[in-house]
Amino acid sequence: MLRYGSITGLKPEQMAYYKKLHAAVWSGVLKKITECNIHNYSIYLKEIEGKQYLFSYFEYTGNDFAADMKKMAADSTTQRWWKETAPTQIPLPDAAAKGETWSNMEEVFHHD
């Protein structure tokens, strides 16, 4: 199992909409997340110096992360979901430079 943490910004004027979306995530999106071997997935919100940030954490149990992420990206329901969520987020510079939304984080400690 691999653990992944990532971060992105959230537009303050979109916070209520983002929370509303995630209070009732589409069943097709949840199904695809599970099919792509992602488990224990959480997203947290934190204000830092007046700016909103989202932190995500999940565990990957598959054998080919890149292939599973391609499968997820090819899913039409997931693509529609991302069209709803992407405009609410503010990518950090490293993610934006790669045309991505979320910045991967380095794990520096873990304890079971």
C-alpha positions as CSV (number, residue, x, y, z in Angstrom):
1,M,0.0,0.0,0.0
2,L,1.2,3.5,-0.9
3,R,0.1,6.7,0.9
4,Y,-0.4,9.9,-1.0
5,G,-0.8,13.5,0.3
6,S,-1.4,16.5,-1.9
7,I,-2.4,20.1,-1.6
8,T,-4.2,22.8,-3.7
9,G,-5.7,26.2,-3.0
10,L,-9.5,26.8,-2.9
11,K,-11.1,30.0,-4.1
12,P,-12.8,31.5,-1.1
13,E,-15.9,32.5,-3.0
14,Q,-16.3,28.8,-4.1
15,M,-15.9,27.2,-0.7
16,A,-19.6,26.7,-0.1
17,Y,-20.0,25.1,-3.5
18,Y,-17.0,22.9,-3.1
19,K,-18.4,21.7,0.3
20,K,-21.8,21.1,-1.2
21,L,-20.3,19.0,-4.0
22,H,-18.4,16.9,-1.6
23,A,-21.3,16.4,0.8
24,A,-23.0,14.4,-2.0
25,V,-20.2,13.0,-4.2
26,W,-21.7,11.4,-7.3
27,S,-21.9,7.6,-7.0
28,G,-20.1,7.0,-10.3
29,V,-17.1,9.0,-9.0
30,L,-17.0,7.0,-5.8
31,K,-17.2,3.8,-7.8
32,K,-14.3,4.8,-10.1
33,I,-12.2,5.8,-7.1
34,T,-12.6,2.3,-5.7
35,E,-12.1,0.6,-9.0
36,C,-8.8,2.5,-9.3
37,N,-7.6,1.0,-6.1
38,I,-7.9,4.2,-4.0
39,H,-9.0,3.7,-0.4
40,N,-9.3,5.7,2.8
41,Y,-9.6,9.0,0.8
42,S,-10.1,12.2,2.7
43,I,-9.9,15.9,1.8
44,Y,-9.4,18.5,4.5
45,L,-9.8,22.3,4.4
46,K,-7.5,24.8,6.2
47,E,-7.2,28.5,6.2
48,I,-3.6,29.8,6.3
49,E,-2.8,33.5,6.4
50,G,-6.2,34.3,5.0
51,K,-6.0,31.8,2.1
52,Q,-7.9,28.5,1.8
53,Y,-6.1,25.3,1.1
54,L,-7.3,21.7,0.5
55,F,-5.2,18.8,1.7
56,S,-6.0,15.3,0.4
57,Y,-4.9,11.9,1.6
58,F,-5.5,8.5,0.2
59,E,-4.1,5.0,0.2
60,Y,-3.3,3.2,-3.1
61,T,-3.5,-0.6,-3.1
62,G,-3.0,-1.4,-6.8
63,N,0.0,-2.5,-8.8
64,D,0.2,0.3,-11.4
65,F,-0.7,3.7,-10.2
66,A,-0.1,5.4,-13.6
67,A,-2.4,3.0,-15.4
68,D,-5.1,3.4,-12.7
69,M,-4.9,7.2,-12.9
70,K,-5.2,7.0,-16.7
71,K,-8.3,4.8,-16.3
72,M,-9.8,7.3,-13.9
73,A,-9.0,10.3,-16.2
74,A,-10.7,8.5,-19.1
75,D,-14.0,8.0,-17.2
76,S,-16.7,10.3,-18.5
77,T,-18.4,10.7,-15.1
78,T,-15.0,11.6,-13.4
79,Q,-14.3,14.1,-16.2
80,R,-17.7,15.8,-15.6
81,W,-16.9,15.9,-11.8
82,W,-13.5,17.5,-12.5
83,K,-15.3,20.1,-14.6
84,E,-17.3,21.1,-11.5
85,T,-14.4,21.0,-9.0
86,A,-11.5,22.4,-11.1
87,P,-12.9,26.0,-11.3
88,T,-13.1,26.1,-7.5
89,Q,-9.4,25.4,-7.0
90,I,-6.2,27.4,-7.2
91,P,-3.3,25.2,-8.2
92,L,0.1,25.9,-6.5
93,P,2.8,27.0,-8.9
94,D,4.5,23.6,-9.2
95,A,1.2,22.0,-10.2
96,A,0.1,24.8,-12.5
97,A,3.4,24.6,-14.4
98,K,2.5,21.0,-15.2
99,G,-1.1,21.7,-16.1
100,E,-2.3,20.0,-12.9
101,T,-4.4,21.0,-10.0
102,W,-3.0,19.2,-7.0
103,S,0.6,19.3,-5.8
104,N,2.1,16.1,-4.4
105,M,3.5,16.2,-0.9
106,E,6.5,14.4,0.5
107,E,5.8,12.0,3.4
108,V,8.2,12.8,6.2
109,F,6.7,10.6,9.0
110,H,4.3,7.7,9.4
111,H,3.4,5.5,12.3
112,D,1.0,2.6,12.3
